[in-house]
Amino acid sequence: MKPMGTIPADFAGAPLTIAGRSAADWVAMAGDTPLFIYDRGAVEARIARFRAAFPDIDLHYAIKANPFAALLAAMAPLVDGLDIASGGELTMALAAGKAPQTISFAGPGKRDDELTAAIKAGVTINLESSGEATRALGIGDRLGITPRLAIRVNPEIELRGSGMRMGGRASPFGIDADRAAAVARDVIASGADWRGLHIYAGSQALDAWAIIDTQAATMALAGRLAEEIGVMPPLVNLGGGFGIPYFPGEAPLDIAAIGAALAEALATRSTALRDTRFAIELGRWLVGEAGVYLTRVVDRKESRGETFLVVDGGLHHQLAATGNLGTVVKRNYPVSIATAAAGAPTEVVSVVGPLCTPLDRLADRVTLPVAAVGDLVAVFMAGAYGVSASPTAFLGHPLPAETLAEHS
Ligand SMILES: Cc1ncc(COP(=O)(O)O)c(C=O)c1O
C-alpha cells in the first residue's frame, strides 16, 4: 500500500459532493465521463485569500495553468491582469473580456505573427531577448503603433525547493540580469511605451521562507535595475511560484507569512521604485485545488494478486497525476471513489487508464472503498495543468468534458 495526497478541504462527503451536488449528478448533467469540474467558489476563495494577504499587490493569473473559457471569464474580473504565453492564449485572454493593457505576454520564441497580434491588441510584451526587442520595435514601426514593452529578467536568484527553477542559470527565459538595464535603456530610447520588469524565479514551491527570500532578492534586483535604467518601471512583476500540496506529507503554503514579509520589503524598497506597482503572477495556486477529474470504472481485474480499477480517463487528460509531467518519482495524487458511501469496506487497488502503456496509472496501490464497474473515481488537484497540459491526441480517445461548477 502506498500513501496518497490529502483531498482539498473544498471537497467532502461520501458519496462525494462538489459545489453542493453529487459527483454523479455532475456527470449526469455533463452527459458522460471523463469530466473535469472546476469549483468556482473554491477559486474565488483563493483569490480572496490572496487579497487579504497582499492588499497592496496586484494579482495576475497565468492562464497556462487552466485556460478553460468559462473559468477564464469568471476569473477575469476578479484579477488585475492575465499573463499569457502564446498567440492562442492572447485570443483566449481577450475573449475572456480582460482589457488589453492588463494582459502581458511572456515566453521565448514569440513569432512575428504573435508579436504583431500582441502589438495590435495593445497588450504588454515581456521581452525575452534583445533580438525579440529589435523585432517588436520593428513591427511597431511598420504598424505605426507604439508597442508596450517590458523586460523579462533572467535573475541570478533561484527559487529554492521549487518544482521548476527558472532563474540562477543560463536560460531561454528572460534577459540576463547584467544586460537587462542596457536593453531596457535601448527600448526606452527607441520610443516604446516602457512598462517595466518581469522577474520569474520558479514554480511549485511549498516553503514560505524560500518564497520570502526570493521576493526580497527580486525586489532588490528590481531596485538596482531601476536605478541603472534611470526611468521608473511602472510595474514590476515579482513572479509567483506558490505551490500546492499534491503529495503525502506536503503542507499548504503559509501565504499570510509571505504577505507580511513582502509588505516589509515594499516599505523599504529602493526610491527608484517609489511609484512602481507590483504584481504576483500565479497559476496553479489559484485553480489547482479547485479541479476534480471524474472517470468511470470500466473494468475491474486481478493480476498476480493485485487489483486494478481500469477507468475511462488517464494520462491523455491528466498527465500530471500519472507522474509524467515534471516529476521524477511517481507519487499518488489524492483520489477517491466518488460514488462510495461512508463507511464502505476498503481494499488496496491501482487505478489505471485505457492507454496501452504502463505509464497510464492514476493511482498506485492505494486504499480505497471497494468499487465496481460503473462507479466514479475522482482524481483531485486537477484544476491546473490538466487537459491543456496532456497528450490528448494520443491513442484517439475523445476529449473530456469540462464544467465550471457554481454552488447550488
Ligand atoms: C512565467 C511563468 N509564469 C507563471 C507560471 C505559472 O506557474 P504556476 O502555475 O506554478 O503558478 C509559469 C510556469 O511555468 C511561468 O513560467
The ligand as an SDF file (V2000), in Angstrom:
LIG
                    3D

 16 16  0  0  0  0  0  0  0  0999 V2000
    6.4570   32.8570  -16.4940 C   0  0  0  0  0  0  0  0  0  0  0  0
    5.5500   31.9510  -15.7490 C   0  0  0  0  0  0  0  0  0  0  0  0
    4.5120   32.4700  -15.0850 N   0  0  0  0  0  0  0  0  0  0  0  0
    3.6500   31.6990  -14.3980 C   0  0  0  0  0  0  0  0  0  0  0  0
    3.7880   30.3360  -14.3700 C   0  0  0  0  0  0  0  0  0  0  0  0
    2.7540   29.5460  -13.6350 C   0  0  0  0  0  0  0  0  0  0  0  0
    3.2890   28.7540  -12.6470 O   0  0  0  0  0  0  0  0  0  0  0  0
    2.3540   28.1380  -11.5160 P   0  0  0  0  0  0  0  0  0  0  0  0
    1.2060   27.5200  -12.1760 O   0  0  0  0  0  0  0  0  0  0  0  0
    3.2430   27.1690  -10.8330 O   0  0  0  0  0  0  0  0  0  0  0  0
    1.9400   29.2830  -10.6260 O   0  0  0  0  0  0  0  0  0  0  0  0
    4.8500   29.7460  -15.0410 C   0  0  0  0  0  0  0  0  0  0  0  0
    5.0200   28.2920  -15.0190 C   0  0  0  0  0  0  0  0  0  0  0  0
    5.6750   27.7070  -15.8110 O   0  0  0  0  0  0  0  0  0  0  0  0
    5.7570   30.5780  -15.7650 C   0  0  0  0  0  0  0  0  0  0  0  0
    6.7580   30.0540  -16.4450 O   0  0  0  0  0  0  0  0  0  0  0  0
  1  2  1  0
  2  3  1  0
  2 15  2  0
  3  4  2  0
  4  5  1  0
  5  6  1  0
  5 12  2  0
  6  7  1  0
  7  8  1  0
  8  9  2  0
  8 10  1  0
  8 11  1  0
 12 13  1  0
 12 15  1  0
 13 14  2  0
 15 16  1  0
M  END
$$$$
